[in-house]
Amino acid sequence: MLQRKALRMPTSRPTPTFRPDHPESVFTYGAPQLKFGVGAADEIGFDLSRTGAERVLVITDAGVAATGHPQRVADQMTRFGIEASVFDGAHVEPTDESLQMAVDWARAHGPWDAIVAVGGGTSIDTAKAVNLLTSNPGELMDYVNKPVGGGRDPVNPLHPLVAVPTTTGTGAESTTICVLDVLSLKVKTGISHVRLRPTLAVVDPSLTRTQPSGVTAAAGMDILCHALESYTARPYTSYERKQPEQRVPYCGANPIADMWAEKALSLLAGSFRRAVRDGEDEEVRGEMAMAATFAGMGFGNAGVHIPHANAYPIAGRVKDFHPEDYPADHPMIPHGMSVSLTAPEAFRFTFDASPDRHRRAAQLLDPHAEEPDDAAEFLPAVLTALMRDIGIPDGIGAVGYGEGDIGDLVEGTLKQQRLLATAPKQVTGEDLEGIFRRSITLW
């Protein structure tokens, strides 16, 4: 290991001066350690034993807890002298209230040496919030992204976090963001900081066999939009040069993120429809898990843009929609579904910023599709054909929104400037209004 002394800069070396109009020439890449494959979840006790952890909190939701996976993960830790407790109160599509409840429970029953999240984005995002607020001072809204919250940075290191996805979609095991609904404001937002990224991602495709068809479809659209948005994001070279302390995880499209996005799209082309039709197909479950991991490694560095920004108010202002295969105790629009509902129109809007990338993405997603005379229609056509096949609702009208809601949806999207800044072209409120209006019915 390098000694600290070897990392110090000579005092005689001048500090470089960056002109504010100088284009960016640096991109960053970060990812958790990864353990992938059937049986990988059986090794978590061993992995944690190497950190010196003695008390571990396992976070999951009630639905995943019913499969027995979280308890099995907890039980295996006893062989390594680790005491593990399971909290199964994570709320599907986390809210500020549900995260605060989890944080309060963890604070009351702690301290903890490490945290393990077993489940989908619900459990992993809840674990990120718990990890942040059991290792740092302050309250939840202090850390929520501006302008909704305080945008505070953590001052202390976080505990080791092991993310074990049981759904194939969110990519939360690879990313630096925790997504939540702020109920009083009816807006979906997030907490974003590099320290939130899990220490280890354990991706075991066998854990996804219990994922229902409707969840596979919605979560799979999240994978797809992660790949498409990072691939079509504003290039990192289009930004002004940043000072080192100004660098953020989302740095724009770059060669490494492009590689992950292209591979994810190729995997989805062969496995997505099959996974929705037959959840017991071990081969396609493995390919979907791999696609989710690859897409997460891509967008977790390049960023996402308009479809995700639109998704926050779509999900946050839900009225009475109840999706298939999700808990029926409250209305909700799953994150992946909400992202997909304006994606065809969003990519029609961004086409002229990078025509070749949009066409390439369509070809990767459906190698057999013929490019139409109007190339701007290629990717939207491929997307809507897929959405019809897997049972995604026909636009925002099908989940309860109409013309009268567009103003509120636009207002909610404009609050997501962190995401809109990654779009490959400038997007105004008028542009968003057009995207939402044309997305009331997609086909």
C-alpha positions, 0 to 999 in steps of 0.5 A: 500500500502506498504510504501517505508520504508518497502521495504528497505533492512537492511544495515547489510544484505550482498549483494549476490554474483552470480557466472557467471557459476551459473545456473539461478533459477529465472524467471519473469512474467509480464502482463498488466491489462486485461478486456475481453469480449463483450462490454469491449471496451464500458468501456474505458472512465470510466477506463481512468477517474480513471487515472485522464487523461484529454487529450487522443490520440486514435491511429488507421489506416485508415482501422480500422477507417472506421469501426467506432470503434476508434471514438466510443471509443473516443466519450464515453470519453466525458462523463467523461470529457476527450478530445480525438483526433483520429490519423488514420495514423498508417501504416499497418506493421509499418516502421521507417518512419511511426512511425516517422510521428506518433510521429511528429504528436503527439508531435505537437498536445500534450501534452497527459495524456494517449494513446489508441490504437485501431486496430491490431499490426499496431496500438498498435506498433505505439502507443508504439512508440508514447508513448515512444517518447512523454514521453522520450528524443531522436529519434526513432533509439536511442531506436531500438534494437542493432545492428540496433539501439542504444538500449537506455533505456527510462529514464522517465515513459511512459503515461498510454497505453490502447491497444484495439486489433481488430485483433486476432493475434499479442498479442501486447496488452500483450507484451513489444516490438514494431516491425518495418521495417527500410526501408533503411536497408531492415530489420524488427527489434524492440524496446523492453523494459518492459515500453512499455507493455500496462497498460491495455489490453481491448479485446472485441471479437465483434470488430474482426467481421470485420476482413477478412478471409485472415487477420484472417489466417495470424494473426492466424498463429502469435498466433500459432507461439507465442504459439509454439515458447514460448513453445519450447523456451530455458528453463529459467534454461539453462541461467547463473544467471543474476544480477537483473538489467540484467533481460529482459522480455524474460526469456525463457520457464517457467511454467507460460508461458507454461500454457498459450501456452498450453491453446492457442494451445487447443483453436486454435485446435477447432477454427482456421479453423472455424474462417477463414471459418466463421468470423461471428461465435461469439463463435470462434471469442471469442476463437481466441481472448482468444487464442491471449491473452493467447499466448501473455501472454506466449511469452511476457515472455518466448520469441520467436525464429527462426520462428520470427527471420526469419520473419523479413527479409522475411517481410523486403525484400518483392518484389511485393507480395500482400496478400489477404484482405490486402491494395493493395497500396503497396507490403507486407508480413503480419507479421503472414504470414512471421512467418509461412513460415519457421515454419515447417522447424524451428520446424523440426530443433529444435525437438531434443532439446525437443522431448516431447514438440514438440510432445505435441504441435502437439497433442494439435494443432490436437488431432486427428492426428496420430504420424508418425514413425519419431516423428520429422515430427509430428509437421511439418506435423500438421502445414503444414496441417493447413496452406494448409487448411487456405490458407497460401502460400506454402513457401517463394517461393510463396511470391517471394523468391528463391535460390538467396535470401537465403544469404540476408535472412540469413544475416537479420536473424542473426541480430536478436540475441535477438530472436535467443538467445531464441532458444532451440539449437544453430543456425548457419548461415549454419543452417538457410540457410538449413531452408530457402532452405527447406522452398522455397516449403513446400508441 
